C-alpha cells in the first residue's frame, strides 16, 4: 500500500526551514532553558531584626513606645488611630506609673479624637477613657478640665449627630468618675463650662432655647441654639436623656440643703412651719452627728434634764467644745479647730448673695425650656408603654423613665429650695400640665397578658414612685394659709394607698413615698380622716415589722419620730395631730415601746440608727409628750435593762450592747436618756442597778454619778 500523506508530511518537516514572518521574533529552540527570575521585598517594620530603638524604654508587643503611639493618634488612617488607642491601654496596663508621669501629654493627645469622624475610633476612645479615669485621682484631673471640656463641648455642637451622641457618652463617663468637676461643685449656679455642657444638651434635644439668664422666668431670654434640626433615633435620645438626668442630679442635689444620703428627706415638713428657722430647728433635732457614722468623737455637751420647747440646739454635737481639763493640743488639732471655727463664723454671716434665688430661677427656666421635650416624649411613648395588650418597648420605656427622672430632679429643686416661693407659680402650672398627661394611665403597671420581666416591673415601680412624689410636690406647694385654689390631694392619696399595699424593699423607695404620705396626713379633711388613720396605721405597722438591721429601719424611725414630735413644736402650723384619735395614739405608743428592742438588736453595728432612736426617746421625755403615759414609761424602763445587763438563764449576767459602743459621746447620750427618765418619772431601781454594773470600771462611771445626782427627782412625772 502507498504511504499515507501524514507520514510524508512528518518526514518532510524534519528537514524544512521555518519561514520568518514580519514582526515576529525569533522562535526559541525547543530545548532552550529559561534562566529569568523575579524578586520581591517584604516590609517588617515591627520585627526585632530591624528595630533600632533604645533598650529599656517601655514598649508594646509591637515594639511601639509611648511617643510612637501618640504620633499614631494623628495618622491619616483610622485603623492606625484605633490601634494606637489599643496600644496605649496595653502599654499603660503594663506600666501604670506612666499614667501620672505622662498625664498632660496623654490627655492632650487623646481628647482630640472625641470629634473623630470614624465611629470605631470614637468607640475605642470611650473604652480607653472608661478604663483610664479610675486610675487618675480627681485632684490630678482638675488642672486639665478646661482642655477636656473645650473639646467635649465642641463635639456636642458638631455637624454630625453621631459625634454629638458620642460626646454625650463621654460626659456620662466623666460624671461617673469626676462629677464635681463636670458640674462645678463650688458654685450654686450653672456657669462656665457646665453652662456650655447644658447648652449642648439642649441643642442636641432640639429644645430650641437656652435657659434664661434673667432673674424672672417671665422675662427670660429666648435664643436659638441651632439653625438645623437634629433627628435622633430612640436609642440615641435615650442616651442623651439619661446623661442629662445624671448631670442635673449631680448639679442640683449638690446645691440643695444638706441632707445625709442615709437620712430620710424632711423638706415636705417646711410648709407646715411658721418660719424657716422653726423648721430647721425641728429638722436638726433628730439628725445624727457626723462623728457617729465616721470615727468615735470626744465632744461633750452640758447635759440638761429639761429644755424649753423649740430649744434643742444643745443636741447638736457637731461644734467642737473646749474642755478645760483636756491636755495640750497638737498642731493638727489646732488646725482642725481653726478650720471648723472659720466655717462656723462664715455660716453665721447673713447671706445677701441671693444664690438660692438664682438657683431656683435657672431651675425654673430650664424646666420651662425642657417642658415641650418632656411632653412630646410622654405623648409619643405613653400609648405604647401602657398598652394593656402588648409588652412595652425597652427603649420607649427607658425614654419615659428618663423624662420623668428629669422632671423629678428639676421640680424637686424648685419646690424644696428655700427661695422657691419667689417664683414657683409658673413651675406649678407646668407640673400640672405634665402630670395631667400621665394621670389617665395611673397607676402604672405592665400588661398582664405578657411574660413577666423583672426589669420592666422595676421600671414601672419607679414610674409610680416618681409620679407619687411629683403629685406630692404639687399638693404641698400651696401652704394651708395661702389664698387661692388649693389642689386636691386625690392623686397623692391614690398614690400612697397603691404603693403601701406592697412591702417596701429599700430606703430609697420608702423615702420616695414619704412626701405622698405626709401630703395625705396633713391635708386630710374630716370626711377622709378614716382613710388617713388607715394609712398611718399601715406606716406604723411597717415600721414595727421592719427588721432592725434593714436599711429602711433608720428612715422609719426618723419619719415617725418627727410625726410624734410635731405637736410639741411651738411653730408647727399644720393640720396633722394625734389628739382625740385613740387608735392612732395606741399604735404610736406601741411603736415607742418598740424602740428599746431596736436598740438591743442593733447592738453596736449601726451607731447612726442607734443615735436617732436615743434622740427620739430623749426628746419625747424632755418635751413631756402626751404619748408617754405610765404604761409606756414602765415598759421602756423594763426593756432598757437588757441593753445594759443581760440576765441569761444558764450563763448568769452578761454585759449588754451598751458595753460594746465605741463612741464615748454615744455612750453619754444613752446615759442622758436614762438620767432624764429617772428625773422626770421617778426612781427605777432595777434599771439604775443595771446601769451601775455596765459603767463600772469605765470612764462613764463618774459621768453617770454626776447626771443622776444633779437635781432633785420628783416622785412621778404623770401623777
C-alpha positions as CSV (number, residue, x, y, z in Angstrom):
1,X,0.0,0.0,0.0
2,X,1.2,3.6,-0.7
3,X,2.4,5.6,2.4
4,X,-0.1,7.9,4.0
5,X,0.1,11.7,3.4
6,X,0.6,12.3,7.2
7,X,3.8,10.3,7.3
8,X,5.1,12.1,4.3
9,X,4.5,15.5,5.9
10,X,6.2,14.4,9.1
11,X,9.2,13.2,7.2
12,X,9.4,16.5,5.3
13,X,9.1,18.6,8.5
14,X,12.4,17.3,9.8
15,X,14.4,18.9,7.0
16,X,12.2,22.0,6.4
17,X,13.3,25.6,7.3
18,X,10.9,27.8,9.2
19,X,10.0,30.9,7.4
20,X,10.3,34.2,9.3
21,X,7.3,36.5,9.4
22,X,7.3,40.2,9.7
23,X,7.0,41.5,13.3
24,X,7.5,38.1,14.8
25,X,10.6,37.4,17.0
26,X,12.9,34.5,16.5
27,X,11.4,31.3,17.9
28,X,13.3,29.7,20.7
29,X,14.7,26.3,20.3
30,X,12.6,23.5,21.7
31,X,15.4,22.6,24.1
32,X,16.1,26.1,25.3
33,X,16.2,26.7,29.2
34,X,14.5,29.8,30.7
35,X,17.0,31.4,33.2
36,X,15.0,34.6,34.0
37,X,14.0,35.3,37.7
38,X,11.9,37.8,39.7
39,X,12.4,39.4,43.2
40,X,10.0,40.9,45.7
41,X,10.6,42.7,49.1
42,X,8.8,42.1,52.3
43,X,8.4,45.1,54.9
44,X,8.8,44.0,58.5
45,X,8.9,47.3,60.5
46,X,7.8,45.8,63.8
47,X,10.2,42.8,63.8
48,X,13.1,42.8,66.3
49,X,15.5,42.1,63.5
50,X,15.0,45.7,62.1
51,X,14.2,47.6,65.3
52,X,16.9,50.0,66.4
53,X,15.1,51.6,69.4
54,X,16.9,52.2,72.7
55,X,16.9,49.5,75.3
56,X,14.9,49.9,78.5
57,X,12.2,52.2,77.0
58,X,8.7,50.7,77.8
59,X,7.0,49.5,74.6
60,X,4.1,47.3,73.5
61,X,4.4,43.8,72.0
62,X,4.7,45.5,68.6
63,X,7.7,47.4,69.9
64,X,5.9,50.8,69.9
65,X,6.9,53.3,72.6
66,X,4.6,56.0,74.1
67,X,5.9,58.6,71.6
68,X,5.2,56.2,68.7
69,X,1.7,55.6,69.9
70,X,0.9,59.3,70.4
71,X,2.2,60.1,67.0
72,X,0.0,57.4,65.5
73,X,-3.0,59.1,67.0
74,X,-2.6,61.8,64.3
75,X,-2.2,59.2,61.5
76,X,-4.4,59.7,58.4
77,X,-5.6,56.1,58.6
78,X,-8.4,55.4,61.0
79,X,-7.3,51.9,61.7
80,X,-3.9,53.2,62.8
81,X,-5.5,55.6,65.2
82,X,-7.7,52.9,66.6
83,X,-4.7,50.6,67.1
84,X,-2.8,53.4,68.8
85,X,-5.5,53.7,71.4
86,X,-5.4,49.9,72.0
87,X,-1.7,50.1,72.2
88,X,-1.9,52.9,74.8
89,X,-4.0,50.8,77.1
90,X,-1.7,47.8,76.6
91,X,1.3,50.0,77.5
92,X,-0.2,51.7,80.5
93,X,-1.6,48.4,81.9
94,X,1.9,47.0,81.9
95,X,3.4,50.3,83.2
96,X,0.8,52.1,85.4
97,X,3.3,54.5,86.8
98,X,3.5,56.2,83.3
99,X,-0.1,57.4,83.7
100,X,0.8,60.1,86.3
101,X,4.1,60.9,84.6
102,X,2.7,61.5,81.1
103,X,-0.8,62.6,82.1
104,X,-0.7,66.0,80.4
105,X,0.6,64.7,77.1
106,X,-1.7,61.8,77.2
107,X,-4.9,63.8,77.8
108,X,-3.8,66.5,75.3
109,X,-3.4,63.9,72.5
110,X,-6.3,61.6,73.2
111,X,-9.1,64.1,73.9
112,X,-8.8,65.5,70.3
113,X,-10.2,62.2,69.0
114,X,-13.6,62.9,70.6
115,X,-14.6,64.6,67.3
116,X,-13.0,61.9,65.0
117,X,-15.2,61.2,62.1
118,X,-14.6,57.4,62.3
119,X,-17.1,55.7,64.6
120,X,-14.7,52.8,65.6
121,X,-12.0,55.4,66.7
122,X,-14.6,57.2,68.9
123,X,-15.8,53.9,70.4
124,X,-12.2,52.9,71.2
125,X,-11.6,56.3,72.8
126,X,-14.6,55.9,75.0
127,X,-13.5,52.5,76.1
128,X,-10.0,53.8,76.8
129,X,-11.2,56.7,79.0
130,X,-13.6,54.4,80.8
131,X,-10.6,52.3,81.7
132,X,-8.2,55.2,82.4
133,X,-10.2,57.6,84.6
134,X,-10.5,55.3,87.7
135,X,-6.7,55.3,87.9
136,X,-6.4,59.1,88.0
137,X,-7.3,61.0,91.2
138,X,-9.8,63.8,90.8
139,X,-7.3,66.4,92.0
140,X,-5.0,65.5,89.2
141,X,-7.7,66.0,86.5
142,X,-8.8,69.4,87.8
143,X,-5.8,71.2,86.2
144,X,-6.8,69.7,82.8
145,X,-10.6,70.2,83.0
146,X,-10.6,73.3,80.7
147,X,-8.9,71.2,77.9
148,X,-11.3,68.3,78.4
149,X,-14.4,70.4,78.2
150,X,-13.1,72.6,75.3
151,X,-13.1,69.6,73.0
152,X,-16.1,67.9,74.6
153,X,-18.4,70.9,74.3
154,X,-17.1,71.4,70.8
155,X,-18.1,67.9,69.9
156,X,-21.6,68.4,71.5
157,X,-22.2,71.0,68.7
158,X,-20.6,69.0,65.8
159,X,-22.4,68.9,62.5
160,X,-22.7,65.1,62.7
161,X,-25.3,63.9,65.2
162,X,-23.4,60.7,65.9
163,X,-20.4,62.7,67.1
164,X,-22.8,64.7,69.4
165,X,-24.1,61.5,70.9
166,X,-20.6,60.1,71.5
167,X,-19.7,63.4,73.2
168,X,-22.7,62.7,75.5
169,X,-21.4,59.3,76.2
170,X,-18.0,60.8,77.1
171,X,-19.8,63.2,79.5
172,X,-21.5,60.2,81.1
173,X,-18.1,58.6,81.8
174,X,-16.9,61.9,83.3
175,X,-20.0,62.1,85.5
176,X,-19.4,58.6,86.8
177,X,-15.8,59.4,87.9
178,X,-15.5,63.2,88.4
179,X,-19.0,64.6,88.8
180,X,-17.8,67.5,90.9
181,X,-15.5,68.7,88.1
182,X,-18.3,68.4,85.5
183,X,-21.0,70.3,87.4
184,X,-18.7,72.8,89.2
185,X,-19.5,71.9,92.8
186,X,-18.2,75.1,94.3
187,X,-20.9,77.3,92.6
188,X,-24.6,77.5,93.3
189,X,-25.4,78.4,89.7
190,X,-24.7,76.9,86.3
191,X,-21.9,78.8,84.8
192,X,-18.6,78.4,82.8
193,X,-18.1,75.0,81.2
194,X,-21.1,73.5,83.0
195,X,-23.3,76.0,81.2
196,X,-21.8,75.1,77.9
197,X,-22.4,71.5,78.6
198,X,-26.1,72.2,79.4
199,X,-26.5,74.2,76.2
200,X,-25.1,71.3,74.3
201,X,-27.7,69.0,75.8
202,X,-30.5,71.5,74.8
203,X,-29.1,71.7,71.3
204,X,-29.0,68.0,70.6
205,X,-32.5,67.6,72.1
206,X,-33.9,70.3,69.8
207,X,-35.1,72.1,72.9
208,X,-34.9,75.3,70.8
209,X,-33.9,77.7,73.6
210,X,-31.3,78.3,76.2
211,X,-32.3,78.5,79.8
212,X,-32.8,82.2,80.6
213,X,-30.2,84.2,82.5
214,X,-32.5,86.9,83.7
215,X,-33.9,86.9,87.2
216,X,-37.5,86.2,86.4
217,X,-38.9,83.4,84.3
218,X,-41.4,85.6,82.6
219,X,-38.7,87.7,81.1
220,X,-36.1,85.0,80.4
221,X,-34.3,85.4,77.2
222,X,-35.2,83.0,74.3
223,X,-32.4,82.2,72.0
224,X,-32.0,79.7,69.2
225,X,-29.4,77.0,69.9
226,X,-29.1,75.7,66.4
227,X,-30.3,76.5,62.9
228,X,-30.5,72.9,61.9
229,X,-32.7,70.2,63.3
230,X,-31.1,67.1,64.7
231,X,-33.0,63.9,64.2
232,X,-32.1,61.3,66.8
233,X,-33.0,57.7,66.9
234,X,-34.9,56.4,70.0
235,X,-31.7,54.8,71.3
236,X,-29.6,57.9,70.9
237,X,-32.2,60.1,72.5
238,X,-32.3,57.7,75.4
239,X,-28.6,58.1,75.9
240,X,-28.8,61.9,75.9
241,X,-31.7,61.9,78.4
242,X,-30.1,59.5,80.8
243,X,-26.9,61.6,80.8
244,X,-28.8,64.8,81.2
245,X,-30.6,63.3,84.1
246,X,-27.4,62.3,85.7
247,X,-25.9,65.8,85.1
248,X,-28.9,67.6,86.7
249,X,-28.9,65.2,89.6
250,X,-25.3,66.0,90.5
251,X,-25.7,69.7,89.7
252,X,-28.8,70.2,91.8
253,X,-28.5,67.7,94.6
254,X,-25.1,69.2,95.5
255,X,-26.8,72.6,95.8
256,X,-29.9,71.5,97.9
257,X,-29.9,71.9,101.6
258,X,-27.6,69.3,103.1
259,X,-29.2,66.0,104.0
260,X,-27.1,62.9,104.6
261,X,-27.7,60.3,102.0
262,X,-28.8,57.7,104.6
263,X,-31.4,60.1,106.3
264,X,-35.0,60.3,105.3
265,X,-35.9,63.6,103.5
266,X,-37.8,66.2,105.5
267,X,-38.3,69.1,103.1
268,X,-42.1,68.4,102.9
269,X,-42.5,69.5,106.6
270,X,-41.2,73.0,105.8
271,X,-44.5,74.4,104.6
272,X,-46.1,73.4,107.9
273,X,-44.0,75.7,110.0
274,X,-44.5,79.4,110.5
275,X,-40.8,80.3,109.9
276,X,-37.9,78.7,108.1
277,X,-35.9,78.8,111.4
278,X,-38.5,76.8,113.1
279,X,-38.4,74.1,110.5
280,X,-34.6,73.9,110.5
281,X,-34.5,73.6,114.3
282,X,-37.1,70.8,114.2
283,X,-35.1,69.1,111.4
284,X,-31.8,69.2,113.3
285,X,-33.2,67.7,116.5
286,X,-33.0,64.1,115.2
287,X,-30.1,64.4,112.8
288,X,-27.3,62.1,113.9
289,X,-24.0,63.8,114.5
290,X,-21.2,63.4,111.8
291,X,-19.0,61.7,114.4
292,X,-21.4,58.8,114.8
293,X,-21.1,57.4,111.3
294,X,-17.4,58.1,111.0
295,X,-15.0,57.9,113.9
296,X,-15.6,58.0,117.6
297,X,-15.6,61.5,118.9
298,X,-15.0,63.0,122.3
299,X,-17.3,66.0,122.0
300,X,-19.0,66.8,125.3
301,X,-22.1,69.0,125.9
302,X,-23.7,70.2,129.1
303,X,-26.4,67.7,129.9
304,X,-29.9,69.1,130.7
305,X,-32.9,67.2,132.1
306,X,-35.4,69.6,130.6
307,X,-35.5,72.2,127.8
308,X,-37.9,74.7,126.6
309,X,-40.0,73.9,123.6
310,X,-38.0,74.7,120.4
311,X,-34.7,75.0,122.2
312,X,-33.0,71.7,121.2
313,X,-29.8,73.2,119.8
314,X,-27.8,71.6,122.6
315,X,-28.4,68.2,121.0
316,X,-26.2,69.1,118.0
317,X,-22.7,68.0,118.9
318,X,-21.0,68.9,115.6
319,X,-19.5,72.1,117.0
320,X,-16.3,71.4,119.0
321,X,-16.4,72.5,122.6
322,X,-13.3,73.3,124.6
323,X,-12.7,71.1,127.6
324,X,-10.9,72.8,130.5
325,X,-9.3,69.6,131.8
326,X,-8.1,68.5,128.4
327,X,-4.4,68.0,127.6
328,X,-2.3,70.1,125.3
329,X,-3.4,70.2,121.6
330,X,-1.1,69.2,118.8
331,X,-0.7,71.2,115.6
332,X,-3.2,69.1,113.7
333,X,-5.9,69.6,116.4
334,X,-5.3,73.3,116.4
335,X,-5.6,73.4,112.6
336,X,-8.8,71.4,112.6
337,X,-10.3,73.7,115.3
338,X,-9.3,76.8,113.4
339,X,-10.9,75.4,110.2
340,X,-14.1,74.4,111.9
341,X,-14.4,77.8,113.7
342,X,-13.9,79.7,110.5
343,X,-16.6,77.6,108.8
344,X,-18.9,78.3,111.7
345,X,-18.3,82.0,111.6
346,X,-18.9,82.1,107.9
347,X,-22.2,80.2,108.3
348,X,-23.3,82.8,110.8
349,X,-22.8,85.7,108.4
350,X,-26.0,86.9,106.6
351,X,-26.3,85.6,103.1
352,X,-27.1,88.5,100.8
353,X,-25.8,87.0,97.6
354,X,-29.2,85.6,96.6
355,X,-27.7,82.4,95.4
356,X,-30.7,80.4,96.5
357,X,-33.0,82.6,94.4
358,X,-30.5,82.4,91.5
359,X,-30.5,78.6,91.6
360,X,-34.3,78.5,91.8
361,X,-34.6,80.9,88.8
362,X,-32.4,78.9,86.4
363,X,-34.0,75.6,87.5
364,X,-37.5,77.1,86.7
365,X,-36.2,78.4,83.4
366,X,-34.6,75.1,82.5
367,X,-37.8,73.2,83.4
368,X,-39.8,75.6,81.2
369,X,-37.3,75.0,78.3
370,X,-37.5,71.2,78.6
371,X,-41.2,71.1,79.0
372,X,-42.0,70.7,75.3
373,X,-39.5,67.9,75.0
374,X,-40.9,66.1,78.1
375,X,-44.5,66.5,76.9
376,X,-43.5,65.2,73.5
377,X,-41.9,62.1,74.9
378,X,-44.9,61.4,77.2
379,X,-47.4,61.8,74.3
380,X,-45.3,59.6,72.0
381,X,-44.4,56.8,74.4
382,X,-47.3,56.5,76.8
383,X,-49.7,54.7,74.5
384,X,-47.1,52.1,73.7
385,X,-45.6,51.7,77.2
386,X,-49.0,51.5,78.9
387,X,-50.7,49.3,76.3
388,X,-52.8,46.6,78.0
389,X,-52.3,44.0,75.3
390,X,-48.5,44.2,74.5
391,X,-45.2,44.3,76.2
392,X,-43.6,47.8,76.4
393,X,-40.7,48.6,74.1
394,X,-37.5,48.8,76.2
395,X,-36.3,52.0,74.5
396,X,-39.6,53.8,74.8
397,X,-40.0,52.7,78.4
398,X,-36.5,54.0,79.1
399,X,-37.3,57.3,77.5
400,X,-40.4,57.8,79.7
401,X,-38.5,56.9,82.8
402,X,-35.6,59.2,81.9
403,X,-38.0,62.1,81.1
404,X,-39.8,61.7,84.5
405,X,-36.5,61.5,86.3
406,X,-35.5,64.9,84.8
407,X,-38.9,66.3,85.9
408,X,-38.4,64.9,89.4
409,X,-34.9,66.4,89.8
410,X,-35.9,69.8,88.4
411,X,-39.2,70.3,90.3
412,X,-37.8,68.8,93.5
413,X,-35.1,71.5,93.3
414,X,-37.7,74.2,92.6
415,X,-40.2,73.3,95.4
416,X,-37.7,72.1,98.0
417,X,-35.4,75.2,97.7
418,X,-35.6,77.9,100.3
419,X,-36.2,80.6,97.6
420,X,-38.8,78.7,95.6
421,X,-41.7,80.8,97.0
422,X,-40.4,83.8,95.0
423,X,-41.1,82.3,91.6
424,X,-42.9,78.9,91.7
425,X,-46.2,79.9,90.2
426,X,-45.2,79.1,86.6
427,X,-43.5,75.9,87.7
428,X,-46.7,74.8,89.4
429,X,-48.7,75.2,86.1
430,X,-46.0,73.4,84.1
431,X,-46.0,70.5,86.6
432,X,-49.8,70.3,86.5
433,X,-49.7,70.0,82.7
434,X,-47.1,67.2,82.7
435,X,-49.0,65.2,85.4
436,X,-52.2,65.8,83.6
437,X,-50.9,63.8,80.6
438,X,-49.9,60.9,82.8
439,X,-52.9,60.8,85.1
440,X,-55.2,58.7,82.8
441,X,-52.7,55.8,82.9
442,X,-52.1,55.9,86.7
443,X,-51.4,53.5,88.5
444,X,-48.8,52.3,86.0
445,X,-48.5,48.6,85.6
446,X,-47.3,46.3,82.8
447,X,-49.7,44.3,80.7
448,X,-50.9,41.1,82.4
449,X,-51.0,39.3,79.1
450,X,-47.3,39.2,78.5
451,X,-44.5,37.3,80.3
452,X,-43.2,39.0,83.5
453,X,-39.9,40.8,83.3
454,X,-38.2,42.0,86.5
455,X,-36.5,44.9,84.7
456,X,-39.9,46.1,83.3
457,X,-41.6,45.7,86.7
458,X,-38.9,47.7,88.4
459,X,-39.2,50.4,85.8
460,X,-42.9,50.7,86.4
461,X,-42.4,50.7,90.1
462,X,-40.0,53.7,89.7
463,X,-42.6,55.4,87.5
464,X,-45.2,55.1,90.2
465,X,-42.9,56.4,92.9
466,X,-41.8,59.4,90.8
467,X,-45.4,60.2,89.9
468,X,-46.4,60.0,93.6
469,X,-43.7,62.3,94.7
470,X,-44.4,64.8,91.9
471,X,-48.0,64.8,92.9
472,X,-47.0,65.5,96.5
473,X,-44.8,68.3,95.4
474,X,-47.8,69.8,93.6
475,X,-50.0,69.3,96.6
476,X,-47.5,70.7,99.1
477,X,-46.6,73.7,97.0
478,X,-49.7,75.5,98.4
479,X,-49.4,76.3,102.1
480,X,-52.7,75.9,104.0
481,X,-52.7,79.6,105.0
482,X,-52.2,80.9,101.4
483,X,-55.0,82.3,99.4
484,X,-56.2,80.9,96.2
485,X,-57.2,77.4,95.0
486,X,-55.6,74.5,96.7
487,X,-55.1,71.4,94.7
488,X,-57.0,68.3,95.8
489,X,-54.9,65.6,97.3
490,X,-56.7,62.9,95.4
491,X,-53.7,61.8,93.4
492,X,-51.4,61.8,96.4
493,X,-53.9,59.7,98.3
494,X,-54.3,57.3,95.4
495,X,-50.5,57.0,95.0
496,X,-49.9,56.4,98.7
497,X,-52.6,53.8,99.0
498,X,-51.4,52.0,95.9
499,X,-47.8,52.0,96.9
500,X,-48.3,51.0,100.6
501,X,-50.1,47.8,99.5
502,X,-46.7,46.2,98.9
503,X,-43.8,45.7,101.2
504,X,-41.3,48.5,100.9
505,X,-37.9,46.9,100.0
506,X,-35.3,49.6,100.4
507,X,-34.7,53.0,102.0
508,X,-34.8,54.8,98.6
509,X,-38.3,53.6,97.8
510,X,-39.5,54.4,101.4
511,X,-38.1,57.9,101.2
512,X,-39.8,58.5,97.9
513,X,-43.2,57.6,99.4
514,X,-42.8,59.9,102.5
515,X,-43.9,63.2,100.7
516,X,-47.0,61.4,99.4
517,X,-47.8,60.0,102.9
518,X,-47.3,63.4,104.5
519,X,-49.4,65.2,102.0
520,X,-52.2,62.8,102.7
521,X,-51.9,63.0,106.5
522,X,-51.6,66.8,106.6
523,X,-54.3,67.6,104.1
524,X,-56.9,65.1,105.3
525,X,-60.3,66.6,105.9
526,X,-62.8,65.3,108.4
527,X,-64.6,63.0,105.9
528,X,-61.3,61.4,104.9
529,X,-59.9,61.0,108.4
530,X,-60.6,57.3,108.5
531,X,-58.6,56.8,105.4
532,X,-55.8,58.9,106.9
533,X,-55.9,56.7,110.0
534,X,-55.6,53.5,108.0
535,X,-52.6,54.9,106.1
536,X,-50.8,56.0,109.3
537,X,-51.5,52.6,111.0
538,X,-50.0,50.9,107.9
539,X,-46.9,53.1,108.2
540,X,-46.5,52.3,111.9
541,X,-47.1,48.6,111.4
542,X,-44.4,48.6,108.7
543,X,-42.0,50.4,111.0
544,X,-42.5,47.9,113.7
545,X,-42.3,44.9,111.3
546,X,-39.1,46.1,109.5
547,X,-36.0,44.2,110.8
548,X,-33.7,46.4,112.9
549,X,-30.8,45.6,110.7
550,X,-32.5,46.6,107.5
551,X,-31.5,49.7,105.6
552,X,-35.1,51.1,105.8
553,X,-35.2,50.9,109.6
554,X,-33.5,54.3,110.2
555,X,-35.8,56.0,107.8
556,X,-38.9,54.6,109.5
557,X,-37.6,55.8,112.9
558,X,-36.8,59.3,111.6
559,X,-40.2,59.8,109.9
560,X,-42.3,58.5,112.8
561,X,-40.2,60.4,115.4
562,X,-40.9,63.6,113.6
563,X,-44.6,62.8,113.4
564,X,-45.0,62.2,117.1
565,X,-42.9,65.3,118.0
566,X,-44.7,67.7,115.6
567,X,-47.3,68.6,118.3
568,X,-44.6,69.6,120.7
569,X,-43.2,72.2,118.2
570,X,-44.3,75.8,119.0
571,X,-44.0,77.0,115.4
572,X,-45.9,74.0,113.9
573,X,-48.9,75.2,111.9
574,X,-50.0,72.1,110.1
575,X,-53.3,70.3,110.4
576,X,-52.0,66.8,111.4
577,X,-52.3,65.8,115.0
578,X,-53.0,62.7,117.1
579,X,-55.3,64.3,119.7
580,X,-58.6,62.5,120.0
581,X,-57.5,59.7,117.7
582,X,-57.4,56.7,120.1
583,X,-56.4,54.2,117.5
584,X,-53.5,56.2,116.2
585,X,-52.3,57.0,119.8
586,X,-52.4,53.4,120.7
587,X,-50.4,52.4,117.6
588,X,-47.9,55.3,118.3
589,X,-47.4,54.1,121.9
590,X,-46.8,50.6,120.6
591,X,-44.1,51.9,118.3
592,X,-42.4,53.9,121.1
593,X,-42.3,50.8,123.3
594,X,-40.7,49.0,120.4
595,X,-37.6,51.4,120.4
596,X,-35.7,49.7,123.3
597,X,-35.9,46.4,121.4
598,X,-34.4,48.1,118.3
599,X,-31.5,49.4,120.4
600,X,-30.8,45.9,121.7
601,X,-31.0,44.3,118.3
602,X,-28.8,47.0,116.7
603,X,-26.1,46.2,119.2
604,X,-23.1,48.3,118.2
605,X,-23.4,47.7,114.5
606,X,-25.3,50.9,113.4
607,X,-24.3,53.9,115.6
608,X,-26.3,56.4,113.4
609,X,-29.6,54.5,113.8
610,X,-28.9,54.0,117.5
611,X,-28.4,57.7,118.0
612,X,-31.6,58.6,116.1
613,X,-33.6,56.2,118.4
614,X,-31.9,57.6,121.5
615,X,-32.6,61.2,120.5
616,X,-36.2,60.3,119.9
617,X,-36.6,59.0,123.4
618,X,-34.8,61.9,124.9
619,X,-36.9,64.5,123.0
620,X,-40.2,62.7,124.0
621,X,-39.3,62.8,127.7
622,X,-37.9,66.3,127.7
623,X,-40.9,67.7,125.9
624,X,-43.4,65.8,128.1
625,X,-45.0,64.3,125.0
626,X,-48.7,63.3,125.6
627,X,-48.0,59.8,124.2
628,X,-45.8,59.0,127.3
629,X,-48.2,57.6,130.0
630,X,-47.3,55.3,132.9
631,X,-47.7,52.2,130.9
632,X,-45.3,53.4,128.2
633,X,-42.8,54.7,130.7
634,X,-42.7,51.5,132.7
635,X,-42.4,49.4,129.5
636,X,-39.4,51.5,128.3
637,X,-37.6,51.2,131.6
638,X,-38.1,47.4,131.8
639,X,-37.0,46.9,128.2
640,X,-33.9,49.1,128.6
641,X,-32.4,46.8,131.3
642,X,-31.1,44.1,128.9
643,X,-29.4,46.9,127.0
644,X,-27.0,47.3,129.9
645,X,-27.0,43.8,131.5
646,X,-28.4,40.6,130.2
647,X,-29.7,38.0,132.6
648,X,-29.0,34.7,130.9
649,X,-30.8,31.7,132.4
650,X,-27.7,29.4,132.4
651,X,-24.7,31.7,132.0
652,X,-25.8,34.4,134.5
653,X,-25.3,38.1,134.0
654,X,-23.7,39.1,130.7
655,X,-22.7,42.6,129.5
656,X,-25.3,44.2,127.2
657,X,-24.9,46.1,123.9
658,X,-24.1,49.3,125.8
659,X,-20.7,48.0,126.7
660,X,-19.8,47.4,123.0
661,X,-20.4,51.0,122.0
662,X,-17.1,52.5,120.9
663,X,-18.1,56.2,120.8
664,X,-17.9,58.0,124.1
665,X,-20.4,60.6,123.0
666,X,-22.9,57.9,122.1
667,X,-22.4,56.3,125.5
668,X,-23.1,59.6,127.2
669,X,-26.3,60.0,125.1
670,X,-27.5,56.7,126.4
671,X,-26.8,57.8,130.0
672,X,-28.6,61.1,129.3
673,X,-31.7,59.3,128.3
674,X,-31.7,57.1,131.4
675,X,-31.0,60.1,133.7
676,X,-33.9,62.0,132.1
677,X,-36.2,59.1,132.7
678,X,-35.1,58.9,136.4
679,X,-35.5,62.7,137.0
680,X,-38.9,63.1,135.2
681,X,-40.6,59.8,136.0
682,X,-39.2,58.7,139.4
683,X,-36.8,56.1,140.7
684,X,-36.2,52.9,138.7
685,X,-34.0,50.8,141.0
686,X,-33.6,47.8,138.6
687,X,-32.6,50.0,135.7
688,X,-30.3,52.0,137.9
689,X,-28.6,48.9,139.2
690,X,-28.1,47.6,135.6
691,X,-26.6,50.8,134.5
692,X,-24.2,50.9,137.5
693,X,-23.0,47.4,136.6
694,X,-22.5,48.4,133.0
695,X,-20.5,51.6,133.7
696,X,-18.4,50.0,136.5
697,X,-14.7,50.4,135.6
698,X,-15.3,52.8,132.7
699,X,-14.9,56.5,132.1
700,X,-18.7,56.9,132.2
701,X,-19.0,55.9,135.9
702,X,-18.2,59.4,137.1
703,X,-20.5,61.0,134.4
704,X,-23.4,58.7,135.5
705,X,-23.0,59.7,139.1
706,X,-22.9,63.4,138.1
707,X,-26.0,63.5,136.0
708,X,-28.1,61.3,138.4
709,X,-27.2,63.4,141.4
710,X,-27.6,66.8,139.6
711,X,-31.2,67.6,140.6
712,X,-33.9,66.5,142.9
713,X,-36.1,63.8,141.5
714,X,-39.9,64.2,141.6
715,X,-41.9,61.3,142.8
716,X,-43.7,60.8,139.5
717,X,-44.0,62.6,136.2
718,X,-47.5,61.5,135.4
719,X,-49.2,61.8,138.9
